[in-house]
Amino acid sequence: MRTDPEGHGPVRFGPPLPDDGLPVLPEPAAVLAAAASRSGPEPVGGGPALLDAARGYGERRGLPAAPGRTALAPGAPALLTALTAAIDGDVLVPRPCAAWWAPYARLLGRPVFHVPTPAESGGVPDPYALLETVRRMRAEGRDPRLLVLSVADDPTATVAPPELLHETLEAAAGEGLHLISDETWRDTLHDPHGTVLLSPAEMLPDRVTVVTDLAGALLPPGWPAAVARFPAGEEGGALHARVLDVLTALDARVAAPVAAAAGYALSEPEPVTARVAAAVRVHARVAAAAYRAVVAAGALARPPQCGRHLYVDLSPLAPALAAHGVGDAQELEDLLTGRLGMPVAGGHRFGDDLESPRVRLCTAPLLGDTPEERAECLEADEPEELPPVGRALNRVTSVLDDLRDDARRWESSR
C-alpha cells in the first residue's frame, strides 16, 4: 500500500475548502473593483473599518470581542500558522479533521496528535479519548497545549451536539489546553432552526480563539480573508500581540481590495444575507440527494448538516474495491475521481487511516458545468431536479451502484 505516492503529496496536492461553485455576487464584486486602485497596503491584522465590521459580525452571533481582540489575515491558514507559532507545545486535532490543519503545525516542527471523534459527529474529540491521549502524551514527555476543533465540521459535514461539546471543553480546560475553534462553516447550517450550534467561546470565553475563513459563506475562495477573535483578559491580549508579530514577520496582510469586499460582506447587507441563504439551501438539497444515493448503494455516511460536502465510508463495498485494485484511501481517491469526473478527496487527507476506504464528496461539482447552469440553481425550488444537477447525481448513483453490484457478485461467488 502507498503512503506517499508520487504526485499526491499531502500539502501541495491537498484538497481545498469546498467551493460554493456559484457566480460571484455582483455587490461585493463592485466594492472590490472600486477599491482596486488603492495603492496603500492594509495594516497587518486589518484596518479600523475592517476590524469594526468583523467585531459587528461576531456580536451578531453572540461573540462580542473586547478592544484589541480581533485580527484579520489573508485566509485561515495564515491565522492558524500564526496561532500555532504563538502557542508553545504540542497540537491535538480530531480524527478526521480539516485537511489544512495539520500541515501548518508540522511546518513549524510541531507533531500533531489525532484524537478519535464519537460516532454521532466529527470535529470535536471524544472527551474520554482526549483525556487518555493527553495522559499518554505527558507520560511520554510531550507537552500538549493546543486543541483545534470545529463544531460545524469539514470533512464530516456534521454539527457536534452541545452536550458533547460541553464534556470535551470541560476535559480540555481541566488539562490546561488552549482551544482554537474553526467556525468557517457555522453560517452554512442546512437546517438553522432545527440544529443547535454553540461556539466553544460561549462556554470557555477565556480559553478559546475563534477563527472564521470568509470563504465558508461570505467571499469567494479566491479573495482570501479570515477573522480571528481572541479571548478577553490578559492571556488573550498577549496572544493577540504574538499573533500580530508573526503575521507582521510573514507580511500576511489582507489585500486592500479584498479588505474592502470583506468589510462589506462582514457587515451583512441584504444582498449578502440573501445570497448566503440561497447558497445554503442549494447545497443542502443537493447534499441530501447525494446522501440518499450513497446510502442506497450500501455505503455509510452521516446525514450532512452543514457545508458543501459529505463524508462517505465505502467499507461495505470493500470486496468490489479490492477487485478493482483499491486497497487504500489514495487508490479509492484515484478510482472515484476518474469515474465521477470530479475531485474526490480520500480520508487520509483528513487524518483518517490510509487503509480506511473513506472519501469527502463536495457538492459544488454537481451544480452544473457552466456559470449559467450554476446560477439557475439559485432560482430553482428543487435544484436537485434541474437537468445538469440530475445528470451529475445520476452519475454518482451509477458509479456507486456498480460498486455495490460488484460487491454482491463477489460475495455470491464465494
PyMOL commands that set and color helices and strands:
alter all, ss='L'
color gray80, all
select helices_A, chain A and resi 26-34+48-59+76-86+101-107+127-139+162-174+186-188+200-203+214-216+233-250+256-266+270-296+315-323+329-340+347-350+364-366+371-379+383-385+387-412
alter helices_A, ss='H'
color red, helices_A
select strands_A, chain A and resi 70-73+90-95+112-116+144-149+178-182+208-213+226-229+300-301+309-313+345-346+358-362
alter strands_A, ss='S'
color yellow, strands_A
deselect
rebuild
show_as cartoon
